[in-house]
Amino acid sequence: MPEIEITDECRALIAAEFPSDDTGQRMASGKWQIQIDEVTWQMLHKARRPGESVSDCIIRVIIIIQHKRGLL
């Protein structure tokens, strides 16, 4: 499974949207390393804008989803 490094903010938003027992591993940099499946990895690469971090992409996508659901 691919691994990604994400920020605290991104991790908190993921945990709120997709409850899971997998908390990942905190890195020395302060970021979190988590595993994702291959399909999610491919979707992230398609959704990412030039120069956008993985965390920023995930945050943007989750905010769009929440907005479409009327949660924001």
Phi and psi restraints in degrees (range 20) as a CNS / XPLOR table:
assign (resid 1 and name C) (resid 2 and name N)
       (resid 2 and name CA) (resid 2 and name C) 1.0 -66.6 20.0 2
assign (resid 2 and name N) (resid 2 and name CA)
       (resid 2 and name C) (resid 3 and name N) 1.0 150.4 20.0 2
assign (resid 2 and name C) (resid 3 and name N)
       (resid 3 and name CA) (resid 3 and name C) 1.0 -117.8 20.0 2
assign (resid 3 and name N) (resid 3 and name CA)
       (resid 3 and name C) (resid 4 and name N) 1.0 142.6 20.0 2
assign (resid 3 and name C) (resid 4 and name N)
       (resid 4 and name CA) (resid 4 and name C) 1.0 -127.9 20.0 2
assign (resid 4 and name N) (resid 4 and name CA)
       (resid 4 and name C) (resid 5 and name N) 1.0 156.3 20.0 2
assign (resid 4 and name C) (resid 5 and name N)
       (resid 5 and name CA) (resid 5 and name C) 1.0 -108.2 20.0 2
assign (resid 5 and name N) (resid 5 and name CA)
       (resid 5 and name C) (resid 6 and name N) 1.0 129.1 20.0 2
assign (resid 5 and name C) (resid 6 and name N)
       (resid 6 and name CA) (resid 6 and name C) 1.0 -130.5 20.0 2
assign (resid 6 and name N) (resid 6 and name CA)
       (resid 6 and name C) (resid 7 and name N) 1.0 161.1 20.0 2
assign (resid 6 and name C) (resid 7 and name N)
       (resid 7 and name CA) (resid 7 and name C) 1.0 -79.9 20.0 2
assign (resid 7 and name N) (resid 7 and name CA)
       (resid 7 and name C) (resid 8 and name N) 1.0 167.4 20.0 2
assign (resid 7 and name C) (resid 8 and name N)
       (resid 8 and name CA) (resid 8 and name C) 1.0 -58.1 20.0 2
assign (resid 8 and name N) (resid 8 and name CA)
       (resid 8 and name C) (resid 9 and name N) 1.0 -43.0 20.0 2
assign (resid 8 and name C) (resid 9 and name N)
       (resid 9 and name CA) (resid 9 and name C) 1.0 -62.2 20.0 2
assign (resid 9 and name N) (resid 9 and name CA)
       (resid 9 and name C) (resid 10 and name N) 1.0 -43.2 20.0 2
assign (resid 9 and name C) (resid 10 and name N)
       (resid 10 and name CA) (resid 10 and name C) 1.0 -64.9 20.0 2
assign (resid 10 and name N) (resid 10 and name CA)
       (resid 10 and name C) (resid 11 and name N) 1.0 -43.6 20.0 2
assign (resid 10 and name C) (resid 11 and name N)
       (resid 11 and name CA) (resid 11 and name C) 1.0 -61.1 20.0 2
assign (resid 11 and name N) (resid 11 and name CA)
       (resid 11 and name C) (resid 12 and name N) 1.0 -42.6 20.0 2
assign (resid 11 and name C) (resid 12 and name N)
       (resid 12 and name CA) (resid 12 and name C) 1.0 -64.1 20.0 2
assign (resid 12 and name N) (resid 12 and name CA)
       (resid 12 and name C) (resid 13 and name N) 1.0 -40.9 20.0 2
assign (resid 12 and name C) (resid 13 and name N)
       (resid 13 and name CA) (resid 13 and name C) 1.0 -67.4 20.0 2
assign (resid 13 and name N) (resid 13 and name CA)
       (resid 13 and name C) (resid 14 and name N) 1.0 -41.2 20.0 2
assign (resid 13 and name C) (resid 14 and name N)
       (resid 14 and name CA) (resid 14 and name C) 1.0 -61.1 20.0 2
assign (resid 14 and name N) (resid 14 and name CA)
       (resid 14 and name C) (resid 15 and name N) 1.0 -45.4 20.0 2
assign (resid 14 and name C) (resid 15 and name N)
       (resid 15 and name CA) (resid 15 and name C) 1.0 -62.4 20.0 2
assign (resid 15 and name N) (resid 15 and name CA)
       (resid 15 and name C) (resid 16 and name N) 1.0 -35.8 20.0 2
assign (resid 15 and name C) (resid 16 and name N)
       (resid 16 and name CA) (resid 16 and name C) 1.0 -71.4 20.0 2
assign (resid 16 and name N) (resid 16 and name CA)
       (resid 16 and name C) (resid 17 and name N) 1.0 -34.9 20.0 2
assign (resid 16 and name C) (resid 17 and name N)
       (resid 17 and name CA) (resid 17 and name C) 1.0 -87.7 20.0 2
assign (resid 17 and name N) (resid 17 and name CA)
       (resid 17 and name C) (resid 18 and name N) 1.0 -35.7 20.0 2
assign (resid 17 and name C) (resid 18 and name N)
       (resid 18 and name CA) (resid 18 and name C) 1.0 -131.5 20.0 2
assign (resid 18 and name N) (resid 18 and name CA)
       (resid 18 and name C) (resid 19 and name N) 1.0 80.5 20.0 2
assign (resid 18 and name C) (resid 19 and name N)
       (resid 19 and name CA) (resid 19 and name C) 1.0 -55.8 20.0 2
assign (resid 19 and name N) (resid 19 and name CA)
       (resid 19 and name C) (resid 20 and name N) 1.0 134.5 20.0 2
assign (resid 19 and name C) (resid 20 and name N)
       (resid 20 and name CA) (resid 20 and name C) 1.0 -154.6 20.0 2
assign (resid 20 and name N) (resid 20 and name CA)
       (resid 20 and name C) (resid 21 and name N) 1.0 154.6 20.0 2
assign (resid 20 and name C) (resid 21 and name N)
       (resid 21 and name CA) (resid 21 and name C) 1.0 -80.7 20.0 2
assign (resid 21 and name N) (resid 21 and name CA)
       (resid 21 and name C) (resid 22 and name N) 1.0 -16.5 20.0 2
assign (resid 21 and name C) (resid 22 and name N)
       (resid 22 and name CA) (resid 22 and name C) 1.0 -80.8 20.0 2
assign (resid 22 and name N) (resid 22 and name CA)
       (resid 22 and name C) (resid 23 and name N) 1.0 107.0 20.0 2
assign (resid 22 and name C) (resid 23 and name N)
       (resid 23 and name CA) (resid 23 and name C) 1.0 -94.2 20.0 2
assign (resid 23 and name N) (resid 23 and name CA)
       (resid 23 and name C) (resid 24 and name N) 1.0 -12.1 20.0 2
assign (resid 23 and name C) (resid 24 and name N)
       (resid 24 and name CA) (resid 24 and name C) 1.0 80.9 20.0 2
assign (resid 24 and name N) (resid 24 and name CA)
       (resid 24 and name C) (resid 25 and name N) 1.0 -170.5 20.0 2
assign (resid 24 and name C) (resid 25 and name N)
       (resid 25 and name CA) (resid 25 and name C) 1.0 -126.3 20.0 2
assign (resid 25 and name N) (resid 25 and name CA)
       (resid 25 and name C) (resid 26 and name N) 1.0 130.0 20.0 2
assign (resid 25 and name C) (resid 26 and name N)
       (resid 26 and name CA) (resid 26 and name C) 1.0 -77.0 20.0 2
assign (resid 26 and name N) (resid 26 and name CA)
       (resid 26 and name C) (resid 27 and name N) 1.0 130.4 20.0 2
assign (resid 26 and name C) (resid 27 and name N)
       (resid 27 and name CA) (resid 27 and name C) 1.0 -93.9 20.0 2
assign (resid 27 and name N) (resid 27 and name CA)
       (resid 27 and name C) (resid 28 and name N) 1.0 164.7 20.0 2
assign (resid 27 and name C) (resid 28 and name N)
       (resid 28 and name CA) (resid 28 and name C) 1.0 -61.0 20.0 2
assign (resid 28 and name N) (resid 28 and name CA)
       (resid 28 and name C) (resid 29 and name N) 1.0 -27.2 20.0 2
assign (resid 28 and name C) (resid 29 and name N)
       (resid 29 and name CA) (resid 29 and name C) 1.0 -73.9 20.0 2
assign (resid 29 and name N) (resid 29 and name CA)
       (resid 29 and name C) (resid 30 and name N) 1.0 -10.6 20.0 2
assign (resid 29 and name C) (resid 30 and name N)
       (resid 30 and name CA) (resid 30 and name C) 1.0 95.6 20.0 2
assign (resid 30 and name N) (resid 30 and name CA)
       (resid 30 and name C) (resid 31 and name N) 1.0 -10.6 20.0 2
assign (resid 30 and name C) (resid 31 and name N)
       (resid 31 and name CA) (resid 31 and name C) 1.0 -84.1 20.0 2
assign (resid 31 and name N) (resid 31 and name CA)
       (resid 31 and name C) (resid 32 and name N) 1.0 171.3 20.0 2
assign (resid 31 and name C) (resid 32 and name N)
       (resid 32 and name CA) (resid 32 and name C) 1.0 -112.0 20.0 2
assign (resid 32 and name N) (resid 32 and name CA)
       (resid 32 and name C) (resid 33 and name N) 1.0 139.6 20.0 2
assign (resid 32 and name C) (resid 33 and name N)
       (resid 33 and name CA) (resid 33 and name C) 1.0 -105.7 20.0 2
assign (resid 33 and name N) (resid 33 and name CA)
       (resid 33 and name C) (resid 34 and name N) 1.0 122.0 20.0 2
assign (resid 33 and name C) (resid 34 and name N)
       (resid 34 and name CA) (resid 34 and name C) 1.0 -130.0 20.0 2
assign (resid 34 and name N) (resid 34 and name CA)
       (resid 34 and name C) (resid 35 and name N) 1.0 156.6 20.0 2
assign (resid 34 and name C) (resid 35 and name N)
       (resid 35 and name CA) (resid 35 and name C) 1.0 -95.8 20.0 2
assign (resid 35 and name N) (resid 35 and name CA)
       (resid 35 and name C) (resid 36 and name N) 1.0 142.7 20.0 2
assign (resid 35 and name C) (resid 36 and name N)
       (resid 36 and name CA) (resid 36 and name C) 1.0 -132.1 20.0 2
assign (resid 36 and name N) (resid 36 and name CA)
       (resid 36 and name C) (resid 37 and name N) 1.0 159.3 20.0 2
assign (resid 36 and name C) (resid 37 and name N)
       (resid 37 and name CA) (resid 37 and name C) 1.0 -79.6 20.0 2
assign (resid 37 and name N) (resid 37 and name CA)
       (resid 37 and name C) (resid 38 and name N) 1.0 166.6 20.0 2
assign (resid 37 and name C) (resid 38 and name N)
       (resid 38 and name CA) (resid 38 and name C) 1.0 -62.6 20.0 2
assign (resid 38 and name N) (resid 38 and name CA)
       (resid 38 and name C) (resid 39 and name N) 1.0 -38.3 20.0 2
assign (resid 38 and name C) (resid 39 and name N)
       (resid 39 and name CA) (resid 39 and name C) 1.0 -63.6 20.0 2
assign (resid 39 and name N) (resid 39 and name CA)
       (resid 39 and name C) (resid 40 and name N) 1.0 -43.8 20.0 2
assign (resid 39 and name C) (resid 40 and name N)
       (resid 40 and name CA) (resid 40 and name C) 1.0 -63.3 20.0 2
assign (resid 40 and name N) (resid 40 and name CA)
       (resid 40 and name C) (resid 41 and name N) 1.0 -41.1 20.0 2
assign (resid 40 and name C) (resid 41 and name N)
       (resid 41 and name CA) (resid 41 and name C) 1.0 -58.1 20.0 2
assign (resid 41 and name N) (resid 41 and name CA)
       (resid 41 and name C) (resid 42 and name N) 1.0 -46.5 20.0 2
assign (resid 41 and name C) (resid 42 and name N)
       (resid 42 and name CA) (resid 42 and name C) 1.0 -64.6 20.0 2
assign (resid 42 and name N) (resid 42 and name CA)
       (resid 42 and name C) (resid 43 and name N) 1.0 -41.0 20.0 2
assign (resid 42 and name C) (resid 43 and name N)
       (resid 43 and name CA) (resid 43 and name C) 1.0 -64.2 20.0 2
assign (resid 43 and name N) (resid 43 and name CA)
       (resid 43 and name C) (resid 44 and name N) 1.0 -39.3 20.0 2
assign (resid 43 and name C) (resid 44 and name N)
       (resid 44 and name CA) (resid 44 and name C) 1.0 -62.4 20.0 2
assign (resid 44 and name N) (resid 44 and name CA)
       (resid 44 and name C) (resid 45 and name N) 1.0 -42.3 20.0 2
assign (resid 44 and name C) (resid 45 and name N)
       (resid 45 and name CA) (resid 45 and name C) 1.0 -64.7 20.0 2
assign (resid 45 and name N) (resid 45 and name CA)
       (resid 45 and name C) (resid 46 and name N) 1.0 -35.5 20.0 2
assign (resid 45 and name C) (resid 46 and name N)
       (resid 46 and name CA) (resid 46 and name C) 1.0 -71.8 20.0 2
assign (resid 46 and name N) (resid 46 and name CA)
       (resid 46 and name C) (resid 47 and name N) 1.0 -34.7 20.0 2
assign (resid 46 and name C) (resid 47 and name N)
       (resid 47 and name CA) (resid 47 and name C) 1.0 -83.8 20.0 2
assign (resid 47 and name N) (resid 47 and name CA)
       (resid 47 and name C) (resid 48 and name N) 1.0 -22.3 20.0 2
assign (resid 47 and name C) (resid 48 and name N)
       (resid 48 and name CA) (resid 48 and name C) 1.0 -66.7 20.0 2
assign (resid 48 and name N) (resid 48 and name CA)
       (resid 48 and name C) (resid 49 and name N) 1.0 135.1 20.0 2
assign (resid 48 and name C) (resid 49 and name N)
       (resid 49 and name CA) (resid 49 and name C) 1.0 -89.1 20.0 2
assign (resid 49 and name N) (resid 49 and name CA)
       (resid 49 and name C) (resid 50 and name N) 1.0 157.0 20.0 2
assign (resid 49 and name C) (resid 50 and name N)
       (resid 50 and name CA) (resid 50 and name C) 1.0 -55.9 20.0 2
assign (resid 50 and name N) (resid 50 and name CA)
       (resid 50 and name C) (resid 51 and name N) 1.0 129.5 20.0 2
assign (resid 50 and name C) (resid 51 and name N)
       (resid 51 and name CA) (resid 51 and name C) 1.0 79.8 20.0 2
assign (resid 51 and name N) (resid 51 and name CA)
       (resid 51 and name C) (resid 52 and name N) 1.0 -1.9 20.0 2
assign (resid 51 and name C) (resid 52 and name N)
       (resid 52 and name CA) (resid 52 and name C) 1.0 -85.1 20.0 2
assign (resid 52 and name N) (resid 52 and name CA)
       (resid 52 and name C) (resid 53 and name N) 1.0 135.9 20.0 2
assign (resid 52 and name C) (resid 53 and name N)
       (resid 53 and name CA) (resid 53 and name C) 1.0 -74.7 20.0 2
assign (resid 53 and name N) (resid 53 and name CA)
       (resid 53 and name C) (resid 54 and name N) 1.0 162.4 20.0 2
assign (resid 53 and name C) (resid 54 and name N)
       (resid 54 and name CA) (resid 54 and name C) 1.0 -60.0 20.0 2
assign (resid 54 and name N) (resid 54 and name CA)
       (resid 54 and name C) (resid 55 and name N) 1.0 -43.8 20.0 2
assign (resid 54 and name C) (resid 55 and name N)
       (resid 55 and name CA) (resid 55 and name C) 1.0 -59.4 20.0 2
assign (resid 55 and name N) (resid 55 and name CA)
       (resid 55 and name C) (resid 56 and name N) 1.0 -47.0 20.0 2
assign (resid 55 and name C) (resid 56 and name N)
       (resid 56 and name CA) (resid 56 and name C) 1.0 -62.7 20.0 2
assign (resid 56 and name N) (resid 56 and name CA)
       (resid 56 and name C) (resid 57 and name N) 1.0 -37.9 20.0 2
assign (resid 56 and name C) (resid 57 and name N)
       (resid 57 and name CA) (resid 57 and name C) 1.0 -64.0 20.0 2
assign (resid 57 and name N) (resid 57 and name CA)
       (resid 57 and name C) (resid 58 and name N) 1.0 -47.3 20.0 2
assign (resid 57 and name C) (resid 58 and name N)
       (resid 58 and name CA) (resid 58 and name C) 1.0 -61.8 20.0 2
assign (resid 58 and name N) (resid 58 and name CA)
       (resid 58 and name C) (resid 59 and name N) 1.0 -45.7 20.0 2
assign (resid 58 and name C) (resid 59 and name N)
       (resid 59 and name CA) (resid 59 and name C) 1.0 -60.0 20.0 2
assign (resid 59 and name N) (resid 59 and name CA)
       (resid 59 and name C) (resid 60 and name N) 1.0 -45.6 20.0 2
assign (resid 59 and name C) (resid 60 and name N)
       (resid 60 and name CA) (resid 60 and name C) 1.0 -60.4 20.0 2
assign (resid 60 and name N) (resid 60 and name CA)
       (resid 60 and name C) (resid 61 and name N) 1.0 -45.8 20.0 2
assign (resid 60 and name C) (resid 61 and name N)
       (resid 61 and name CA) (resid 61 and name C) 1.0 -65.2 20.0 2
assign (resid 61 and name N) (resid 61 and name CA)
       (resid 61 and name C) (resid 62 and name N) 1.0 -43.4 20.0 2
assign (resid 61 and name C) (resid 62 and name N)
       (resid 62 and name CA) (resid 62 and name C) 1.0 -65.2 20.0 2
assign (resid 62 and name N) (resid 62 and name CA)
       (resid 62 and name C) (resid 63 and name N) 1.0 -40.1 20.0 2
assign (resid 62 and name C) (resid 63 and name N)
       (resid 63 and name CA) (resid 63 and name C) 1.0 -62.5 20.0 2
assign (resid 63 and name N) (resid 63 and name CA)
       (resid 63 and name C) (resid 64 and name N) 1.0 -41.7 20.0 2
assign (resid 63 and name C) (resid 64 and name N)
       (resid 64 and name CA) (resid 64 and name C) 1.0 -61.9 20.0 2
assign (resid 64 and name N) (resid 64 and name CA)
       (resid 64 and name C) (resid 65 and name N) 1.0 -44.8 20.0 2
assign (resid 64 and name C) (resid 65 and name N)
       (resid 65 and name CA) (resid 65 and name C) 1.0 -60.9 20.0 2
assign (resid 65 and name N) (resid 65 and name CA)
       (resid 65 and name C) (resid 66 and name N) 1.0 -46.5 20.0 2
assign (resid 65 and name C) (resid 66 and name N)
       (resid 66 and name CA) (resid 66 and name C) 1.0 -63.8 20.0 2
assign (resid 66 and name N) (resid 66 and name CA)
       (resid 66 and name C) (resid 67 and name N) 1.0 -38.7 20.0 2
assign (resid 66 and name C) (resid 67 and name N)
       (resid 67 and name CA) (resid 67 and name C) 1.0 -63.4 20.0 2
assign (resid 67 and name N) (resid 67 and name CA)
       (resid 67 and name C) (resid 68 and name N) 1.0 -44.3 20.0 2
assign (resid 67 and name C) (resid 68 and name N)
       (resid 68 and name CA) (resid 68 and name C) 1.0 -64.4 20.0 2
assign (resid 68 and name N) (resid 68 and name CA)
       (resid 68 and name C) (resid 69 and name N) 1.0 -29.4 20.0 2
assign (resid 68 and name C) (resid 69 and name N)
       (resid 69 and name CA) (resid 69 and name C) 1.0 -82.1 20.0 2
assign (resid 69 and name N) (resid 69 and name CA)
       (resid 69 and name C) (resid 70 and name N) 1.0 -4.1 20.0 2
assign (resid 69 and name C) (resid 70 and name N)
       (resid 70 and name CA) (resid 70 and name C) 1.0 79.6 20.0 2
assign (resid 70 and name N) (resid 70 and name CA)
       (resid 70 and name C) (resid 71 and name N) 1.0 18.2 20.0 2
assign (resid 70 and name C) (resid 71 and name N)
       (resid 71 and name CA) (resid 71 and name C) 1.0 -87.0 20.0 2
assign (resid 71 and name N) (resid 71 and name CA)
       (resid 71 and name C) (resid 72 and name N) 1.0 -13.1 20.0 2
